[in-house]
């Protein structure tokens, strides 16, 4: 992520470099680049620097009668285009509410409630790392580094099936 809050992408075949808005890139199987704005509490997911999912879409799984800021924490995309996005909503007087949202072609397919695991300040947040299993039937949702807790979500069952456990 550059000082201008953009990501530099190197095309290995041609040697060309291009910039896209946002940071924390994930390269999709189609070659597009998924990023999010660098600021905290940003309810936006970008594809090649353009808004892919905005606040209106990402708020759908949360109760409409409760207010509070929303943040895109982490994301990954499966080879068939299924997009996994971890969002957290900070509601006044309540613990943060964290969801794994599964999107395909602009449609919300599934929402899975995630546990709220907290660590000391500066340790990152659950969902900073999101990764599909090699077979694509499960998603790991984790903190940014080893030694912290993680959960594994079975997509067929739509629930957390492992964790919280220490990640290594």
Buried (B, 14 or more C-beta within 10 A) or exposed (E): EEEEEBBEBEEEEEEEEEEBBBBBBBEBEEEBBBBBBBEEEBBBBBBBBEEBBEBEBBBEBBEEEEEBBBBBBBBBBBEEEBBBBBBBBBBEEEEBBBBBBBBBEEEBEBBBBBEEBEEEEEBBBBBBBBBBBEEEEBBBBBBBEEEBBBBBBBBEEBEBEEBBEEBE
